[in-house]
Amino acid sequence: MEDSIARADAWLRSHRGLLLSTLGDLVGFATPSPPGRNTSEAQAYMAARLSALGFTVEGFDVYPGDPDVVGVRRGTGGGRSLLLNGHIDVAEVGDAGAWTRPPFRLTVEGDRAYGRGAADMKGGLAAALLALEARCACGMTLRGDVIFESVIGEEQGEAGTLAACERGYRADFALVADSSGLAVQGQGGVVTGWIVLQSPEVFHDGMRASLVHAGGGVRGAGMIEKMCKIIAALGELERHWAVTLSYPGFAPGTTTINPAVIEGGRHPAFMADRCALWITVHFYPDRTWEDVAAEVEAFVRAAAAADPWMREHPPTCQWGGRSMIVDRGEVFPPVPLDTAHPGVGELLRAHAEVLGVPPRVGMSASVSDGGWLARAGMPTAIYGPGKLAQAHSVDEWVSVEQVAACARVLATVIGRWCG
């Protein structure tokens, strides 16, 4: 096995051109989300690459035009299984005129490879593909199964990885090759929610004096003003969490409640009879999104009960969702990184051998699809090339050396874990 690992590593070091051409192929597929529904060609490419490596491939639509592709290569038996996961969609380009290089054509300048998705996370997908190709080229006789998931929708909180979990794909250890700067990471969780206030009556703007001044005699309220009380209450809960909650690897106050979007009113000639607030809640890995949502909702209802009008017309809440595009909601479960797990141990060992230094270990400031794998019962780690500062940016780029190093580390992990 160690001889096979050494051969695979040498193969990767001599096939840098193939790694870059693979990354160029992937960046060349324009898969921004939003709008999404544009990954069919890219996923057909992934399916063909996996089939050529001896994987049994299944493709299935999560949304029309956005299929997941899952490849399975069965081992000879008696070994540990590994699941590699990555998303094929990328962030939207924004103002293309602000880019100094074409977003969907790879441009390599020194150690930097530019293109939308280079860091987040087509660099990781390319590294994982080349790691598998190296194993095959050098004789991949593994006892454990290898599962490769190329999923859709991560950028908009869509259910690509969740859909693969629902189809029953499981392994003894899961790696998400998302941008971590080659740090070994877990993550906190995120859930979004809508808080809605709805008046049973609609009032003309000319009625405002009768609603808000002494002796007006009309019982009613403007929903935007009432929602301001809810926003203030959410700030109180956020500050309470910052003082009372903590988790190793996170800075104090990382649990946040962001009032991200507010929609209310219909016209200047009306009192606002409806207001909806879209919030984003970050939480630590020792909680579930359901528990967090329940706590926030209970706090909101208690705050509303202190207001005479909202006591009789309490706000309603809707939590989570499978797509920011379809149902305007998302969930990213947390990944509690277990550094004592043998799979994480193999990852730490492989990184130290390939790069000559131990990897950084900690918690991501962002979220990934790894949470769905962890929630499905798989010990999970995030490990991939690229940094958050490079992802989603104008002229997005990834270090070529990081992509190459990631491929070498993953090839070593595959050999040791599944062999």
C-alpha positions as CSV (number, residue, x, y, z in Angstrom):
1,M,0.0,0.0,0.0
2,E,2.7,2.5,0.9
3,D,4.4,1.8,-2.4
4,S,1.1,2.4,-4.2
5,I,0.7,5.7,-2.3
6,A,4.3,6.8,-3.3
7,R,3.6,5.9,-7.0
8,A,0.3,7.9,-7.0
9,D,2.1,10.9,-5.4
10,A,4.8,10.8,-8.1
11,W,2.2,10.5,-10.8
12,L,0.4,13.6,-9.5
13,R,3.6,15.6,-9.4
14,S,4.3,14.7,-13.0
15,H,0.8,15.5,-14.2
16,R,0.4,19.1,-13.2
17,G,-0.8,19.9,-16.8
18,L,-3.6,17.5,-16.5
19,L,-4.7,19.0,-13.2
20,L,-4.8,22.5,-14.7
21,S,-6.6,21.3,-17.8
22,T,-9.2,19.7,-15.6
23,L,-9.6,22.9,-13.6
24,G,-9.9,24.8,-16.9
25,D,-12.6,22.4,-18.1
26,L,-14.6,22.9,-15.0
27,V,-14.3,26.7,-14.9
28,G,-15.3,26.8,-18.5
29,F,-18.8,25.5,-17.6
30,A,-20.8,28.6,-16.7
31,T,-22.8,27.3,-13.6
32,P,-23.6,30.4,-11.6
33,S,-26.3,30.2,-9.0
34,P,-28.4,32.2,-9.1
35,P,-29.9,31.6,-11.6
36,G,-29.0,27.9,-11.4
37,R,-30.6,25.2,-13.6
38,N,-27.5,25.3,-15.7
39,T,-25.3,22.4,-14.6
40,S,-26.3,19.6,-16.9
41,E,-23.3,19.9,-19.2
42,A,-20.9,20.2,-16.4
43,Q,-22.4,17.2,-14.6
44,A,-22.3,15.2,-17.8
45,Y,-18.5,15.9,-17.9
46,M,-18.2,14.8,-14.3
47,A,-20.1,11.6,-15.0
48,A,-17.9,10.8,-18.0
49,R,-14.7,11.4,-15.9
50,L,-16.0,9.1,-13.1
51,S,-17.1,6.4,-15.5
52,A,-13.7,6.4,-17.2
53,L,-12.2,5.7,-13.7
54,G,-14.4,2.6,-13.2
55,F,-17.1,4.2,-11.1
56,T,-20.7,3.2,-11.4
57,V,-22.5,6.5,-12.0
58,E,-26.0,7.7,-11.1
59,G,-27.4,11.0,-12.2
60,F,-30.7,12.4,-11.0
61,D,-32.4,15.7,-11.3
62,V,-32.7,17.7,-8.1
63,Y,-34.3,20.5,-10.2
64,P,-34.8,20.5,-13.9
65,G,-31.4,21.4,-15.5
66,D,-29.6,20.8,-12.2
67,P,-28.7,17.1,-11.7
68,D,-26.6,15.5,-9.0
69,V,-24.0,13.0,-10.1
70,V,-22.8,10.3,-7.8
71,G,-20.2,7.7,-8.6
72,V,-19.4,4.6,-6.6
73,R,-16.4,2.4,-7.0
74,R,-16.8,-0.8,-4.9
75,G,-13.8,-2.1,-3.0
76,T,-12.8,-5.7,-2.7
77,G,-14.4,-5.9,0.7
78,G,-13.5,-5.6,4.3
79,G,-12.2,-2.0,4.1
80,R,-13.4,1.4,5.2
81,S,-15.5,3.5,2.9
82,L,-14.8,7.1,1.9
83,L,-17.2,9.8,0.5
84,L,-15.8,12.8,-1.4
85,N,-18.2,15.6,-1.9
86,G,-18.1,18.9,-3.9
87,H,-20.6,21.3,-5.5
88,I,-20.5,22.2,-9.2
89,D,-22.4,25.5,-8.9
90,V,-20.6,28.8,-8.4
91,A,-21.5,32.2,-7.1
92,E,-23.0,34.7,-9.5
93,V,-20.6,36.9,-11.5
94,G,-22.1,40.3,-10.7
95,D,-20.8,43.1,-12.8
96,A,-18.8,41.3,-15.5
97,G,-17.3,44.7,-16.5
98,A,-15.5,44.8,-13.1
99,W,-13.6,41.6,-14.0
100,T,-10.1,42.0,-15.5
101,R,-10.1,38.4,-16.7
102,P,-12.9,36.3,-18.3
103,P,-15.0,34.7,-15.5
104,F,-15.5,31.4,-17.3
105,R,-12.1,30.9,-18.9
106,L,-9.2,29.8,-16.7
107,T,-6.4,32.3,-16.7
108,V,-3.1,31.1,-15.1
109,E,-0.6,33.8,-14.0
110,G,2.2,32.5,-11.8
111,D,0.7,30.5,-8.9
112,R,-2.8,32.1,-9.4
113,A,-5.5,30.4,-11.5
114,Y,-8.3,32.9,-12.1
115,G,-11.9,32.2,-12.9
116,R,-15.3,32.1,-11.3
117,G,-15.4,29.0,-9.0
118,A,-11.7,28.5,-9.1
119,A,-11.6,28.7,-5.3
120,D,-15.2,27.9,-4.5
121,M,-15.0,25.1,-5.4
122,K,-14.0,23.8,-8.7
123,G,-10.4,23.7,-7.5
124,G,-11.5,21.2,-4.9
125,L,-13.4,19.1,-7.5
126,A,-10.4,19.1,-9.8
127,A,-8.1,18.0,-7.0
128,A,-10.4,15.2,-6.0
129,L,-10.8,13.9,-9.6
130,L,-7.0,13.9,-10.1
131,A,-6.5,12.1,-6.8
132,L,-8.8,9.4,-8.0
133,E,-7.1,9.3,-11.4
134,A,-3.7,8.9,-9.7
135,R,-5.0,6.0,-7.7
136,C,-6.3,4.3,-10.8
137,A,-3.2,5.0,-12.9
138,C,-1.1,3.4,-10.1
139,G,-3.3,0.4,-9.4
140,M,-6.3,1.3,-7.2
141,T,-6.9,-2.0,-5.4
142,L,-8.8,-0.9,-2.4
143,R,-10.8,-2.9,0.1
144,G,-13.2,-0.1,0.9
145,D,-15.7,1.7,-1.3
146,V,-15.1,5.2,-2.7
147,I,-18.1,7.4,-3.3
148,F,-17.8,10.7,-5.3
149,E,-20.7,13.2,-5.1
150,S,-20.7,16.2,-7.5
151,V,-23.8,18.1,-6.3
152,I,-25.7,21.2,-7.2
153,G,-27.1,24.2,-5.4
154,E,-24.8,24.8,-2.5
155,E,-24.4,28.5,-3.3
156,Q,-28.2,29.0,-2.8
157,G,-28.7,26.6,0.0
158,E,-30.3,24.1,-2.3
159,A,-30.8,20.4,-1.5
160,G,-28.1,18.8,-3.7
161,T,-26.2,17.1,-1.0
162,L,-29.4,16.5,1.0
163,A,-30.9,14.8,-2.0
164,A,-27.9,12.4,-2.3
165,C,-28.2,11.6,1.4
166,E,-31.9,10.9,0.9
167,R,-31.0,8.4,-1.8
168,G,-29.0,6.4,0.8
169,Y,-25.4,7.2,0.1
170,R,-23.3,6.7,3.2
171,A,-19.6,6.1,4.1
172,D,-17.5,5.6,7.1
173,F,-15.8,9.0,6.6
174,A,-16.7,12.0,4.5
175,L,-14.5,14.8,3.1
176,V,-15.9,18.0,1.5
177,A,-13.2,19.5,-0.7
178,D,-14.6,23.1,-0.2
179,S,-12.3,26.1,0.2
180,S,-10.5,25.9,3.6
181,G,-7.1,27.0,2.6
182,L,-6.0,23.4,3.2
183,A,-7.0,23.7,6.9
184,V,-8.9,20.8,8.4
185,Q,-12.2,22.2,9.5
186,G,-15.6,21.7,11.0
187,Q,-18.3,24.4,10.8
188,G,-21.2,26.0,12.7
189,G,-24.7,25.9,11.3
190,V,-27.0,28.4,9.6
191,V,-30.8,28.6,9.4
192,T,-32.9,31.3,7.8
193,G,-36.4,32.2,8.8
194,W,-39.2,34.5,7.9
195,I,-41.1,36.5,10.6
196,V,-44.4,37.9,9.4
197,L,-46.7,40.4,10.9
198,Q,-50.1,40.7,9.3
199,S,-52.9,43.2,10.2
200,P,-56.5,41.9,9.8
201,E,-57.5,45.4,8.7
202,V,-56.3,47.8,6.0
203,F,-56.2,51.6,6.8
204,H,-55.9,54.6,4.6
205,D,-52.9,56.8,5.3
206,G,-55.4,59.6,6.3
207,M,-56.5,57.4,9.2
208,R,-53.0,57.4,10.8
209,A,-53.8,60.2,13.3
210,S,-56.8,58.3,14.6
211,L,-54.6,55.2,15.1
212,V,-51.6,56.8,16.9
213,H,-52.8,59.9,18.8
214,A,-54.7,60.2,22.0
215,G,-58.5,60.1,21.6
216,G,-58.2,58.7,18.0
217,G,-60.5,55.8,19.0
218,V,-59.3,53.4,16.2
219,R,-57.5,50.3,17.2
220,G,-54.8,49.4,14.6
221,A,-51.1,49.6,13.9
222,G,-48.5,49.9,11.2
223,M,-46.7,46.6,10.6
224,I,-43.3,48.2,9.8
225,E,-43.3,50.0,13.1
226,K,-44.3,46.8,15.0
227,M,-41.5,44.9,13.2
228,C,-39.0,47.4,14.5
229,K,-39.8,46.1,18.0
230,I,-39.2,42.5,16.8
231,I,-35.8,43.6,15.3
232,A,-34.8,45.2,18.6
233,A,-35.8,42.0,20.5
234,L,-33.6,39.9,18.2
235,G,-30.7,42.2,18.9
236,E,-31.2,41.5,22.7
237,L,-31.2,37.7,22.1
238,E,-28.1,38.0,19.9
239,R,-26.2,39.9,22.6
240,H,-27.4,37.4,25.2
241,W,-26.0,34.5,23.1
242,A,-22.7,36.4,22.7
243,V,-22.2,36.6,26.5
244,T,-23.5,33.1,27.5
245,L,-22.6,30.8,24.6
246,S,-19.2,29.5,23.4
247,Y,-17.6,26.7,21.4
248,P,-14.0,25.7,20.8
249,G,-12.6,27.2,17.6
250,F,-15.1,30.1,17.4
251,A,-14.5,33.7,18.4
252,P,-16.9,35.1,21.1
253,G,-20.1,36.3,19.6
254,T,-20.0,34.1,16.5
255,T,-23.7,33.2,17.1
256,T,-25.4,36.0,15.2
257,I,-29.0,36.9,14.1
258,N,-28.9,39.0,11.0
259,P,-32.0,41.0,9.9
260,A,-31.1,40.5,6.3
261,V,-34.2,41.5,4.3
262,I,-37.4,43.4,5.2
263,E,-40.5,43.7,3.0
264,G,-43.5,45.7,4.1
265,G,-46.2,48.1,3.0
266,R,-48.1,48.4,-0.3
267,H,-48.3,52.2,-1.1
268,P,-47.7,55.6,0.5
269,A,-51.5,56.1,0.7
270,F,-51.9,53.1,3.0
271,M,-50.8,52.2,6.5
272,A,-48.5,49.1,6.2
273,D,-50.8,46.2,6.8
274,R,-48.0,43.5,6.4
275,C,-44.3,43.3,7.1
276,A,-42.0,40.3,6.6
277,L,-38.5,40.0,8.0
278,W,-35.9,37.5,6.6
279,I,-33.3,36.6,9.2
280,T,-30.1,34.5,9.1
281,V,-29.1,32.8,12.3
282,H,-25.6,31.3,12.9
283,F,-25.2,28.8,15.6
284,Y,-22.6,26.5,17.2
285,P,-22.1,22.8,16.3
286,D,-23.5,21.6,19.6
287,R,-27.1,22.6,18.6
288,T,-29.5,21.6,15.9
289,W,-31.2,24.1,13.6
290,E,-34.6,23.0,14.9
291,D,-33.6,23.8,18.5
292,V,-32.2,27.2,17.5
293,A,-35.3,28.1,15.5
294,A,-37.5,27.1,18.4
295,E,-35.6,29.4,20.8
296,V,-35.7,32.4,18.5
297,E,-39.4,31.9,17.8
298,A,-40.2,31.7,21.5
299,F,-38.2,34.8,22.2
300,V,-40.0,36.7,19.3
301,R,-43.4,35.6,20.6
302,A,-42.5,36.7,24.2
303,A,-41.4,40.1,22.9
304,A,-44.6,40.4,20.9
305,A,-46.7,39.5,23.9
306,A,-45.4,42.6,25.7
307,D,-47.0,44.8,23.0
308,P,-50.8,45.2,23.3
309,W,-51.5,45.0,19.6
310,M,-49.1,42.1,18.8
311,R,-50.4,40.2,21.9
312,E,-53.7,39.8,20.0
313,H,-52.0,39.5,16.6
314,P,-48.8,37.5,17.1
315,P,-46.2,37.1,14.4
316,T,-45.9,33.9,12.5
317,C,-42.6,32.2,11.7
318,Q,-41.4,29.9,8.9
319,W,-38.0,28.3,9.2
320,G,-35.5,26.8,6.8
321,G,-36.2,25.4,3.3
322,R,-34.5,23.4,0.5
323,S,-33.7,26.4,-1.8
324,M,-33.1,30.1,-1.6
325,I,-34.4,30.2,-5.2
326,V,-37.5,28.1,-4.9
327,D,-38.9,28.6,-1.4
328,R,-36.6,31.5,-0.1
329,G,-35.1,29.5,2.7
330,E,-32.1,27.4,3.6
331,V,-30.5,25.3,6.2
332,F,-26.8,24.4,6.7
333,P,-26.4,21.9,9.6
334,P,-23.2,22.1,11.6
335,V,-20.1,19.9,11.3
336,P,-18.7,19.1,14.8
337,L,-15.1,18.2,13.9
338,D,-13.9,15.1,15.8
339,T,-10.1,15.3,15.8
340,A,-10.0,11.9,17.5
341,H,-11.7,10.1,14.6
342,P,-9.3,7.9,12.7
343,G,-10.4,9.4,9.3
344,V,-9.5,12.9,10.5
345,G,-6.2,11.4,11.8
346,E,-5.4,10.0,8.4
347,L,-6.1,13.4,6.9
348,L,-3.9,15.2,9.4
349,R,-1.1,12.7,8.8
350,A,-1.3,12.9,5.0
351,H,-1.2,16.7,5.0
352,A,1.8,16.7,7.3
353,E,3.7,14.3,5.0
354,V,2.9,16.0,1.8
355,L,3.4,19.6,2.9
356,G,6.0,19.0,5.6
357,V,4.1,20.8,8.3
358,P,1.0,20.0,10.3
359,P,-2.3,21.5,9.0
360,R,-4.2,24.2,10.7
361,V,-7.2,22.7,12.5
362,G,-10.3,24.7,13.5
363,M,-13.8,25.8,12.5
364,S,-14.8,27.5,9.3
365,A,-16.2,31.0,9.4
366,S,-18.6,30.0,6.6
367,V,-20.8,26.9,5.9
368,S,-20.8,24.1,3.4
369,D,-22.7,21.0,2.4
370,G,-20.7,19.0,4.9
371,G,-23.4,19.6,7.5
372,W,-25.8,17.4,5.6
373,L,-23.3,14.6,5.6
374,A,-22.7,15.0,9.3
375,R,-26.4,15.1,10.0
376,A,-26.8,11.8,8.1
377,G,-24.4,10.2,10.6
378,M,-21.1,10.4,8.8
379,P,-18.0,11.7,10.5
380,T,-17.1,14.7,8.3
381,A,-14.3,17.1,7.7
382,I,-13.8,20.1,5.3
383,Y,-10.5,20.2,3.5
384,G,-9.9,21.9,0.2
385,P,-7.8,24.6,-1.7
386,G,-8.7,28.2,-1.8
387,K,-9.6,30.8,0.8
388,L,-12.8,32.6,1.7
389,A,-11.2,35.9,0.8
390,Q,-10.8,34.6,-2.8
391,A,-14.2,33.0,-3.1
392,H,-17.1,35.0,-4.5
393,S,-14.7,37.9,-5.3
394,V,-14.2,39.8,-8.6
395,D,-11.3,38.0,-10.4
396,E,-11.7,35.0,-8.1
397,W,-8.5,32.9,-8.0
398,V,-7.0,29.9,-6.3
399,S,-3.4,28.9,-5.7
400,V,-2.2,26.3,-8.2
401,E,0.1,24.9,-5.6
402,Q,-2.8,24.5,-3.1
403,V,-4.9,22.6,-5.7
404,A,-1.9,20.3,-6.5
405,A,-1.2,19.7,-2.8
406,C,-4.8,19.0,-2.1
407,A,-4.8,16.3,-4.9
408,R,-1.7,14.7,-3.3
409,V,-3.2,14.7,0.2
410,L,-6.5,13.3,-1.0
411,A,-4.8,10.5,-3.0
412,T,-2.8,9.5,0.2
413,V,-6.0,9.5,2.3
414,I,-7.8,7.4,-0.2
415,G,-5.0,4.8,-0.2
416,R,-4.6,4.6,3.5
417,W,-8.3,4.9,4.6
418,C,-9.8,2.6,2.0
419,G,-6.8,0.3,1.5
